[in-house]
């Protein structure tokens, strides 16, 4: 499994299962931005709702496919702009 890392400093607002997306972590960031990590094979054990996490913090693991989404002011934005390779 590959590690999935948080892209920006923020606060976990959801960490759990979704009937449609499987295991999901949602992080709120400054500027009314949110990132969604879905399709995780495992959520990291220390990722809990309300926890503040920094950029690069491991939120979970993924086997083959990750659904990564970013929104600002409830509108979708290109998540590739947030990824540093």
C-alpha positions as CSV (number, residue, x, y, z in Angstrom):
1,X,0.0,0.0,0.0
2,X,1.2,3.5,-0.8
3,X,1.1,6.3,1.8
4,X,-1.3,9.2,1.3
5,X,-0.1,12.5,2.6
6,X,-2.0,15.7,3.5
7,X,-1.3,18.5,1.0
8,X,-1.8,21.6,3.3
9,X,-1.9,22.3,7.0
10,X,-5.5,21.9,8.3
11,X,-8.0,20.2,10.6
12,X,-9.6,16.8,10.0
13,X,-13.4,17.4,9.8
14,X,-14.3,13.8,8.8
15,X,-12.5,10.4,9.0
16,X,-14.6,7.3,8.4
17,X,-16.5,5.2,6.0
18,X,-18.8,6.4,3.2
19,X,-21.2,4.0,1.5
20,X,-20.2,5.4,-1.9
21,X,-16.5,6.3,-1.4
22,X,-15.2,3.8,1.1
23,X,-12.8,5.0,3.7
24,X,-12.5,8.8,3.5
25,X,-10.6,11.7,5.2
26,X,-11.8,15.3,4.7
27,X,-9.5,18.1,5.8
28,X,-10.5,21.8,6.2
29,X,-7.8,24.4,5.4
30,X,-7.6,28.2,5.7
31,X,-9.4,30.2,3.1
32,X,-12.5,28.0,3.1
33,X,-10.7,25.2,1.3
34,X,-11.3,21.5,1.8
35,X,-9.5,18.4,0.5
36,X,-11.0,15.0,0.3
37,X,-9.0,11.7,0.2
38,X,-11.3,8.8,-0.7
39,X,-10.9,5.2,-1.6
40,X,-8.4,4.6,1.1
41,X,-7.5,1.0,2.0
42,X,-6.7,2.2,5.6
43,X,-7.1,5.4,7.5
44,X,-4.1,6.2,9.7
45,X,-4.9,5.3,13.3
46,X,-4.1,8.7,14.7
47,X,-6.4,10.5,12.2
48,X,-9.5,11.6,14.1
49,X,-12.1,14.3,13.6
50,X,-10.9,17.5,15.2
51,X,-7.2,16.8,14.9
52,X,-4.9,19.4,13.4
53,X,-2.4,18.1,10.9
54,X,0.4,19.6,8.9
55,X,1.3,19.3,5.3
56,X,2.9,16.0,4.6
57,X,1.2,14.2,7.4
58,X,0.1,10.6,6.5
59,X,-3.7,10.4,6.5
60,X,-3.9,6.8,5.3
61,X,-2.9,4.3,2.7
62,X,-4.2,3.3,-0.7
63,X,-3.9,0.1,-2.8
64,X,-4.4,1.2,-6.4
65,X,-6.8,4.2,-6.8
66,X,-7.2,7.4,-4.8
67,X,-10.0,9.9,-5.3
68,X,-8.5,13.3,-4.4
69,X,-10.7,16.3,-4.5
70,X,-10.2,20.0,-3.5
71,X,-12.8,22.7,-3.0
72,X,-12.6,26.4,-2.2
73,X,-15.7,28.3,-1.2
74,X,-17.6,25.1,-2.0
75,X,-16.5,25.2,-5.6
76,X,-14.2,22.5,-7.1
77,X,-10.7,23.6,-7.9
78,X,-7.9,21.7,-9.8
79,X,-6.3,19.5,-7.1
80,X,-3.1,19.2,-9.1
81,X,-2.2,22.7,-8.2
82,X,-1.9,21.6,-4.6
83,X,0.4,18.6,-5.2
84,X,4.2,19.0,-4.9
85,X,6.1,16.2,-6.5
